[in-house]
Amino acid sequence: MEASAYIDEARDPLIIAEGWVKDGREVALATVVETWGSAPRPVGSHLVIDAEGNFQGSVSGGCVEGAVVTEAIDVIETGKAKMLEFGVADETAWRVGLSCGGRIKVYVERLDS
């Protein structure tokens, strides 16, 4: 069986991102690039966001998605990628809900056609 047979294309954030870009939407992609401790999602997890705040996927199982979406909209507007970090030592993590005891780094970049 091919590896692609295991991918749920209707829910895969990378496939969704490709479709949104083809549809002319302004899009950012957030990717978990580093984890430490009890992180909610593994490295390589993706969240795709459009300029209107619509999103698919997950970088934290819901803990910090709102903050990542807000930052992604800024990345779409400016075109400047950002590295975000959330963890229990960071007061932002408690404010946005990452209280699982871990830390994550999320890279957010604009996708262009």
N, C-alpha and C positions, 0 to 999 in steps of 0.2 A: 504494500500500500504506500502511495506517495505521501511525503511529509505534508503536502498541502491539503490532503484529505483530513488532517487533524485540525485545520484552521477553520474557525467559524467566521467566514468572510463577512457576514452581516454585522458582526460585532468587533472585528479586528480593527483597532484604532489606526493602523498604518494604511489599511485598505480604505477605511472611511476618509482619512486625510487625503489620500490620492483622489478620491471621488469629489471631495469638497473643493480641492484645488482646481480640478477639471471643470467644476460647476461655476468657477469664478469667485469663490469665497476667499476672503483673507483668512489664513490659517496659521496657527502655531502648534508645534509639537513639543510636549514636555516628556522627558525621559528620565527615569530613575538611573543615575550613573554610579551611585555609591550608597551602601547601607552599612549600618553598624548596630549591633545588638538586636533587639526585638523589633525589627522593621516590618511594617504592615505589608509591603509589596517587594518583590525581588528586583535586583538590578535588571534593566531592560524593559521594565513595565512602562507603558505609554498612556498619555492622555492627549487627545487632540482637541483643540479649542478653536472656534471661529471668532471673528471680530464682534459678533453679537452676544458672545458668552455661551453659546451652545457648546457642549462637550460630550465626548465619548471616551471610554476607557477609564483607567485609574492609576494613580501613582501612590496612593496611600490607603486604599480601601475606604475612602470618604473622609479621612481625618483632616487633610490639608487641601483638598481639591479646590475649595472656594478661594483660598489665597493664591493657588497656582493659576486658576482661571483669571483672577485679577491681574496678576503679573504677566500672563500670556497676552492679554489684551494690550498692555503697554508694549510688549515686544512686537506685536503686530503693528502698532502705530509707529514705533520708532525704528523698527528693523534691527534693533540691537539685542542680541541674545543675552540671557541672564543665567547665572548659576544660583540656585536657591538652596538654602540649607534649613532643615527643620529638625529639632531634637528636643529632648526634655530639658536640657540645660538652657535652652533658648526660650525666653518668655513668650516669643511669638508662637512657639509650638503649643504651649498651654492655651494660648488665646485661640488658636485655630483648631486645637483638638488632638495634637499628636502627643498623647500621654502614655504610649505603649512602652516606653523605656528605651526606645531606639533612636536612631538618627538617620535621616535620608538626605541625599543631595539630588536635586532635580535640575537638569539642564533644559532651558526653554529656548526654542529657536523658531524663527518665522520660516514658513515653507513658501517658496515661490515656484511658479510653473516654469 
